[in-house]
Every structure is written in C-alpha cells, then in structure tokens.
Amino acid sequence: MNAPATPELPVAVIGAGPSGLAAAAHLLDQGIEPLVLEAGPAAGAAVREWAHVRLFSTWGEVVDPAAEKLLAPTGWTRPDPATYPSGGDWAEQYLQPLADALGDRVRLGTTVTGVSRTGRDRIVDADREQQPFVVHLTHADGREERIFARSVIDASGTWATPGPAGGSGLAALGEHAASDRITYRVPNLKNPATRARYAGRRTAVIGSGASAFTALAYLADLAKSKDGTGTKGVWILRRGISGSTFGGGEADQLPARGALGLAAKAAVDEGHADAVTGFRTEAVERDTDGRLTLVGEDGRRLDAVDELIVLTGFRPDLSFVNELRLDLDERLQAPSELAPLIDPNQHSCGTVYPHGHRELSHPEPGVYLVGMKSYGRAPTFLAMTGYEQVRSVAAAIAGDLASADRVELTLPETGVCGGAGLFDTSDTREPDSEGCCAPTPPLVQLGTPTTVGATAEKAPASGCCSS
C-alpha cells in the first residue's frame, strides 16, 4: 500500500489527555485535521485513575483557550474559574465534553506500538523528510492497523511508567515479589475496600513531591477517623529535610499546592507519620507474616510495614518512538533544548522560561513530545505549560512561525525553591535579595533513625536556591 501525499494527511496526536486534546483543538483552529489515538477506554483515561485527587491548580488554569472556543457552540459551561477540580471533575466536566466535540477524530482503545518514517528505518537518510510518518496501532480487540500522518505529536504522558522504590532508579530487590503490598499511586481512601487496606496499618510512603504530600495527608486523616485508629505513616526520604522540603507553604503562588505541603508537615508534627531521611531502598524483604521490611543501601533496616506506597515520580516510555531520530537530554530524557530550562539539578526556582516548538523540536522534523512527556523525568509540569506548548506546535505545523515563536508563559512560582534532583549536597548560601527565592526557611528538625523510633539525629539543612 502506498502512503498518500503528506499534505492530505492528519496530524497524529498520541494520547487523549489534557495536552493531547488541547493539541487537537489548536490544530483545528489552524485548519489542520487531527487524529487523536488513546489507548484507554475513555478520554482522560490516566486522569480518571486519580479521580479522587484534587488539583492544586484552579479551573481557570486547566482549561485551554482553543478547547474552550471549540466547546462554546456545544453549550458547555465553564466551571467557576476560582475553584479547584478533582481529577474526576477535570475528566468528566472538561476532557470528556472536549473529546465529544472532537467526535470521530478521537479513537479510543487504540494503542500506538510504533512510529517511523514510511519505508525508512532510523538509519536511512534518502528522501527521509519527504516521507510521511507511519504509525502502527493495536486495537482493544487485538486487531492491528497502520495509519499515515504528516506530523506526530506525542502527548502520551508518563502515567503508565512510574518510578520504582529502589534508590538507584531500578526496582529494589524483592520489589516485584512484594507487588501485592505495593502501590505506585495515591490510594483512594474514600473507596471502602482501599480504606480497609490501610486502616489501622503501618504504611511507608517513599517520595518527596506533591503526590507524597497527598498520601501522607490522606493517611493522617484516616488516623484521626473513627475507623482508622492505629493508622501510621512512615515517610521515606532519600534526602534530608529542611523547611523547603514541604514546598512554598504560604509563600506559594499556587495556594493549594502550598497547603498540601503544610498538610504533610502537620502529619509529621502531629505524630501521624514518622520521617526517615537519607534512606535509599536497596531491598524489600517479606516477613513470615507478609509484612515488608525495607533495607537501605547503607545497611539500615526499618521496622516492618504492612503496605508500601511508592511515589518517586514518573519516566517517559520511549519504546514506540525508537525508530525516530530524537534529541533527548541524557539525564532527564526531555528534549535537549528544553532540558536546561526545567532540570531540577540546575533550575533552582519554581519558574519555567517561555518555550515552544523550537525547544520541542528534534532532528526528525515534524515530531514533537509535548505535555508531561516533554518534561521527561522532571517533576514540575503544569497543565498551562502543555497548553502553551501545543499552541506553539500547532502554529509551527501550520507554517505560522511568527505565531509559533510568540510564546508567552508565566507560571506561578513557589516561595521556596531548591534543586530537587541534587543527590545529598545542599547549598546554604544566603539568597540574593534580587533573586526569585524567598528567604531561607527555618530548618525542620526530624530524625534519621536506624529504625523508626530510634534516637534522632540532626537532618542536614538545604538552602533556598540550590544550584
């Protein structure tokens, strides 16, 4: 079968999440036909898996302008822009109506298994850029198909590939064998069966970001409830703890994000969770009663826990784009031009410089990784970033470089910033008064016990603007 001429082809958009559906809306606004390919059974399938979690961004920050324009003729009513949706609200009240408005341009139950240039593998140069893209698909019923596209926008996210418990980026020894007691998502404690799983139990939470804050706050609320007596959290951190560990607090320009960190701090301060710092998990051992013992790379063994929640971030699945010529940062697995702007090893403040199609481009013209996937392993993505990305990319595909280059992106800052990707070092410099950071927060003194409950040691401080 010969591929049709490239200008007649749609743009393949992988993923019907917030960024993917917004990309489709912007493409239509440019007069270009999108074809959205979603592996899940519904639009926003990944978002629906954390339907119980409330966003720390308001409705006003998670609705794309082009999408709203597309929805307007359908009679869609925008929710109060000052309120905070849950993942379920976002999916049902925005993503699903948007997918409905796109109609048969969205294909559900369709998994992308490979993307390449038609008739050209990764190493072939001849007439490469003149060939359309070929996208291999597997449908829910097992049927296989291939389609052709003029460009490919990969907005598949990173939800399906969470980080492991192991401190070296690999699964800890015994982690897979203990999978029945491990989850890599924030549990929905409003679900009776899930609630019973954690009520009155000792649960370790590995992670230091917003998801870990949420899990700790949920466990603390469970501990204070009538049916949760005896619930205890153990917070496992690979680094030390300082005031900045809990985010920006009241100084955060996203108030709900700041409140989340304060709730996690309260869980520790009120005794609902113990903190273990500087602990990198090497092994997960199962006791004869089924409980789990975490063993650190330094030989420490923690008291046994009943459950383990691993919230160590996400990483992109690059397997199906392996035949494309991508330029990715060797650390973050993000586009090389974007990586320095978002790298937590270097980017010390809660800001992201304006970026668009140029930072998202690759040696393979016409291919763009957008949304959460564009950030690779960096944890600081916000929905409004993805919306601005796809606006610029759609304009570039349409040939409107003036619009594509006119990128404006202002993200809410956190009042405390630090290089989350640093290993163990901390920078205790006083921040420049002209800089983006708030004054160095007070150190929170928490223990680093051999086992939880042992004699506490002083945790190392970390400065505001680590570099």
C-alpha positions in Angstrom: 0.0 0.0 0.0 1.4 3.4 -1.0 1.2 6.2 1.5 -1.0 9.2 0.4 0.5 12.6 -0.2 1.7 14.2 3.1 -0.4 17.5 2.9 -3.6 15.4 2.8 -2.8 13.5 6.0 -3.9 14.3 9.5 -1.6 15.0 12.4 -1.4 12.0 14.7 -1.8 13.0 18.3 -0.9 10.3 20.8 -3.0 10.5 23.9 -6.4 12.0 24.7 -5.4 13.6 27.9 -5.3 17.4 28.6 -2.4 18.2 26.4 -3.4 15.8 23.6 -7.0 17.1 23.4 -5.8 20.7 23.5 -3.4 19.9 20.7 -6.3 18.7 18.6 -8.3 21.9 19.3 -5.3 24.1 18.3 -4.8 22.1 15.1 -8.4 22.5 14.2 -8.1 26.2 14.9 -5.3 26.2 12.3 -7.4 24.3 9.8 -5.5 21.1 10.2 -7.2 17.7 10.8 -6.0 15.9 14.0 -6.4 12.2 14.7 -6.2 11.5 18.4 -5.1 8.0 19.4 -6.0 7.0 23.0 -5.0 3.6 24.5 -7.6 3.9 27.3 -11.4 3.3 27.1 -12.2 7.0 27.6 -10.8 10.4 27.2 -8.5 11.4 30.1 -8.0 7.7 31.0 -4.9 8.5 33.1 -6.6 11.4 34.8 -9.5 9.2 35.7 -7.1 6.9 37.6 -6.5 9.7 40.1 -10.1 11.0 40.1 -10.1 11.3 43.9 -7.1 13.7 44.0 -7.8 17.4 43.9 -5.6 19.5 41.7 -3.7 22.4 43.1 -4.5 24.4 40.0 -7.9 26.2 39.7 -10.3 25.6 36.8 -9.1 28.9 35.4 -5.6 27.4 34.9 -6.6 24.0 33.5 -8.9 24.9 30.6 -7.2 25.6 27.3 -8.4 28.7 25.3 -8.7 26.9 22.0 -10.5 24.0 23.6 -12.9 26.4 25.2 -13.6 28.0 21.8 -14.3 24.6 20.4 -16.7 23.8 23.3 -18.6 27.0 23.1 -21.1 26.0 20.3 -22.0 22.9 22.3 -23.5 24.9 25.2 -20.7 23.9 27.5 -20.5 25.9 30.7 -17.1 26.6 32.1 -16.9 25.8 35.8 -16.1 28.6 38.3 -12.5 29.5 37.4 -11.6 30.2 41.1 -12.5 26.7 42.3 -10.3 23.6 42.4 -11.4 20.5 40.4 -10.6 16.9 41.3 -9.1 14.6 38.7 -12.6 13.2 38.2 -14.1 16.7 37.8 -11.5 17.5 35.2 -12.2 14.4 33.2 -16.0 14.5 33.3 -16.6 18.2 33.1 -13.9 19.2 30.6 -12.0 16.4 29.0 -15.0 14.2 28.1 -17.0 17.1 26.6 -13.9 18.2 24.6 -13.5 14.6 23.3 -17.2 14.6 22.4 -16.8 17.8 20.5 -13.9 16.3 18.5 -16.1 13.4 17.6 -14.6 10.6 15.5 -11.3 12.5 15.4 -10.7 10.7 18.7 -10.1 6.9 18.6 -10.3 5.1 22.0 -8.9 1.7 22.8 -6.1 2.3 20.3 -2.5 1.7 21.5 0.4 3.1 19.5 3.0 0.4 19.2 5.5 2.1 16.8 6.1 5.3 14.9 8.6 5.7 12.0 9.0 7.2 8.5 7.3 5.3 5.8 9.8 2.9 4.2 12.7 4.3 6.3 14.1 2.9 9.5 16.1 5.0 11.8 19.4 4.8 9.8 18.1 5.6 6.3 18.7 9.1 5.1 17.5 9.0 1.5 14.4 11.3 1.0 13.6 10.8 4.6 11.9 14.1 5.3 9.7 13.7 2.2 8.1 10.5 3.6 5.0 10.6 5.8 5.0 9.1 9.2 3.7 5.6 9.6 2.0 4.8 12.9 1.3 1.2 14.0 -1.7 0.6 16.2 -3.2 -2.2 18.2 -6.9 -2.1 19.0 -8.6 -3.3 22.1 -9.8 -6.4 20.3 -6.2 -7.3 19.2 -6.6 -6.1 15.6 -3.6 -4.4 14.2 -3.6 -1.4 11.8 -1.2 1.2 10.4 -2.1 4.8 9.6 -0.1 7.6 7.9 0.4 11.1 9.3 2.0 14.4 8.2 3.3 15.1 11.8 3.2 13.3 15.1 2.5 15.0 18.5 3.3 12.6 21.3 1.2 13.7 24.3 1.0 10.2 25.9 2.3 11.4 29.2 4.3 9.3 31.8 1.5 8.0 34.0 2.0 4.4 32.8 5.7 4.3 33.8 6.1 5.2 37.5 9.5 5.2 39.2 10.5 2.3 41.4 11.2 2.1 45.1 14.8 1.3 44.6 17.2 4.2 45.2 19.3 3.6 42.1 16.5 4.1 39.6 16.0 0.3 39.4 13.4 -1.8 41.3 14.7 -2.8 44.7 15.5 -6.4 45.3 12.2 -8.1 46.2 10.1 -5.2 45.0 8.3 -7.2 42.2 7.8 -10.1 44.5 6.1 -7.8 47.1 3.8 -6.2 44.5 0.6 -7.3 46.3 1.5 -4.9 49.1 2.8 -2.0 47.0 1.0 0.7 45.0 2.6 3.4 42.8 -0.4 5.7 43.0 -2.0 7.8 45.7 -4.7 5.5 47.2 -8.3 6.5 47.2 -9.2 6.2 50.8 -12.9 7.1 50.1 -13.2 3.6 48.5 -14.3 1.2 51.3 -12.0 -1.6 50.2 -9.0 0.6 49.8 -9.7 2.3 53.1 -9.8 -1.1 54.9 -6.5 -2.0 53.3 -4.7 0.9 55.1 -6.9 1.5 58.2 -5.0 0.6 61.4 -2.0 -0.4 59.4 1.6 0.8 59.2 2.3 2.3 55.7 5.6 3.5 54.3 5.5 6.3 51.7 8.5 6.8 49.5 8.7 10.1 47.8 9.1 13.9 48.3 6.7 15.6 45.9 3.1 16.6 45.8 1.9 13.0 45.5 3.7 12.0 48.7 2.3 15.0 50.5 -1.2 14.0 49.4 -0.7 10.4 50.6 0.7 11.5 53.9 -2.2 13.9 54.4 -4.7 11.2 53.5 -3.2 8.7 55.9 -3.2 11.3 58.7 -6.9 12.0 58.1 -7.5 8.3 58.2 -5.6 8.0 61.5 -7.9 10.7 63.0 -11.1 9.0 61.9 -13.1 6.5 63.9 -12.3 3.6 61.7 -8.7 4.5 61.3 -7.3 4.1 64.8 -3.8 2.8 64.8 -3.0 4.0 61.2 0.6 5.2 61.0 2.7 6.6 58.2 6.4 6.2 57.7 7.8 8.9 55.3 10.9 7.7 53.5 13.0 10.4 52.0 16.2 9.9 50.0 17.5 13.3 51.2 17.5 15.3 54.4 14.6 17.5 55.5 14.5 21.3 55.7 11.7 23.8 55.6 11.8 23.8 51.8 11.0 20.0 51.8 7.4 20.9 52.4 7.2 23.3 49.4 6.4 27.0 49.5 3.7 27.0 52.1 2.0 30.3 52.5 4.6 31.9 50.0 3.5 29.6 47.2 1.7 31.4 44.4 -0.5 28.3 44.0 -2.1 28.3 47.4 -3.5 24.8 47.2 0.0 23.5 46.4 1.4 25.3 49.4 -1.4 24.0 51.6 -0.6 20.4 50.5 2.9 20.7 51.8 1.7 22.2 55.1 -0.7 19.3 55.5 2.2 16.8 55.1 4.2 18.7 57.6 1.2 18.6 60.0 1.0 14.8 59.6 4.6 14.6 60.8 4.3 17.2 63.6 1.2 15.6 65.0 2.8 12.2 65.1 0.7 10.5 62.4 3.8 9.9 60.4 7.5 9.3 61.2 10.2 10.6 58.9 13.2 8.6 57.8 15.8 10.7 55.9 18.8 9.9 53.7 17.3 6.4 53.1 17.7 4.8 49.7 15.9 1.5 49.4 18.0 -1.5 48.3 15.7 -4.3 49.1 12.2 -5.1 50.2 12.0 -8.2 52.3 8.9 -10.1 53.2 8.5 -11.4 56.7 6.8 -14.7 57.5 3.6 -12.7 58.4 3.7 -11.0 55.0 4.8 -7.6 56.3 7.6 -5.8 54.5 11.0 -4.7 55.8 12.8 -2.0 53.9 16.6 -2.4 53.7 18.7 0.7 52.8 21.8 0.9 50.7 23.6 1.9 53.9 22.5 -1.3 55.7 19.7 0.2 57.8 16.7 -1.9 58.3 13.4 -0.2 59.1 10.6 -1.6 61.3 8.3 -3.7 59.2 5.3 -2.1 57.5 2.0 -3.5 56.2 1.9 -1.5 53.0 4.2 0.5 50.8 3.2 3.5 48.7 5.9 4.4 46.1 5.6 7.9 44.7 9.1 8.5 43.2 8.0 10.3 40.0 7.5 9.1 36.5 9.6 8.4 33.4 8.7 8.5 29.7 8.0 5.4 27.6 10.2 5.9 24.6 9.9 2.4 23.2 7.4 3.1 20.5 9.3 6.1 19.1 12.6 4.3 19.0 12.7 4.4 15.2 12.6 8.2 15.2 15.6 10.5 15.5 15.0 12.2 18.8 17.4 14.6 20.6 16.9 13.9 24.3 18.8 15.0 27.3 20.8 12.1 28.7 19.6 12.7 32.2 16.0 13.9 32.0 15.0 12.2 28.8 13.4 15.5 27.8 14.1 17.4 24.5 17.7 18.7 24.8 16.8 22.3 24.2 14.1 22.2 26.9 16.0 20.3 29.5 18.2 23.2 30.8 15.0 25.2 31.4 13.4 22.5 33.6 16.3 20.5 35.0 15.9 20.1 38.8 19.6 19.6 39.1 20.2 23.2 38.0 16.9 25.1 37.8 16.7 26.3 41.4 13.4 28.3 41.2 9.8 27.5 40.5 9.8 29.1 37.1 10.0 27.9 33.6 11.3 30.1 30.8 8.9 30.6 27.8 9.3 27.8 25.4 7.5 26.4 22.4 8.1 24.5 19.1 11.8 25.3 18.8 12.7 23.8 22.2 10.4 20.9 21.5 11.9 20.1 18.0 14.0 17.1 17.1 16.4 16.1 14.3 13.3 14.3 12.9 11.2 17.2 11.6 7.5 17.1 12.4 7.8 15.1 15.6 7.1 16.8 19.0 6.9 15.4 22.5 4.5 17.7 24.5 2.8 17.8 27.8 4.1 15.8 30.7 6.1 13.6 28.4 8.1 16.6 27.2 9.5 17.0 30.7 10.9 13.5 30.8 11.7 12.8 34.4 11.4 16.4 35.6 8.5 16.6 38.1 7.4 20.3 37.8 5.0 20.2 34.9 1.8 22.2 35.0 -1.2 21.9 32.6 -0.9 25.5 31.4 2.6 24.7 30.2 1.3 22.0 28.0 -1.4 24.2 26.6 1.1 26.8 25.6 3.4 24.1 24.1 0.7 22.7 21.8 -0.5 26.2 20.7 3.1 26.9 19.5 3.5 23.5 17.9 0.2 23.7 16.1 1.1 27.1 14.7 4.5 25.7 13.6 2.9 22.7 11.8 0.6 25.2 10.0 3.7 27.2 8.9 2.8 30.2 11.0 6.2 30.7 12.6 5.5 34.2 13.7 2.7 32.9 16.0 4.7 29.8 16.9 7.6 31.9 18.1 5.5 34.3 20.0 5.5 32.2 23.2 4.3 33.7 26.4 4.3 31.5 29.5 4.1 32.8 33.1 3.9 30.1 35.7 3.1 30.6 39.4 6.3 30.5 41.5 6.8 28.6 44.7 8.0 30.7 47.6 10.7 28.2 48.2 12.9 26.7 45.6 15.6 24.1 45.5 17.2 21.6 43.2 15.1 18.6 43.8 17.4 16.5 41.7 20.5 17.0 43.8 21.9 14.0 45.4 22.8 14.7 49.1 24.5 18.1 48.9 22.9 21.3 49.9 23.8 24.9 49.3 23.4 27.0 52.4 24.2 30.3 50.7 22.1 33.3 51.6 19.9 34.0 48.5 20.5 37.2 46.6 17.9 39.7 47.5 17.2 40.3 43.9 16.6 36.6 43.2 13.4 34.6 42.8 13.5 32.8 46.1 12.1 33.6 49.5 14.4 33.9 52.5 15.9 30.6 53.6 13.1 28.8 55.6 13.8 27.5 59.1 15.1 24.0 59.4 12.7 21.3 60.4 14.5 19.0 62.8 13.4 15.4 62.2 15.1 12.2 63.0 17.2 9.9 60.8 16.8 6.7 62.9 18.3 3.3 62.3 14.8 2.0 62.8 11.8 4.3 63.3 11.6 5.2 66.9 15.3 5.1 67.5 17.4 8.1 68.6 17.0 11.0 66.2 19.9 12.7 64.5 20.0 16.2 63.1 19.0 16.3 59.4 21.2 18.4 57.1 20.0 21.7 56.0 19.4 22.7 52.4 19.4 26.2 51.1 16.8 28.0 49.2 18.4 28.3 45.8 20.4 25.1 45.3 22.5 25.0 42.2 
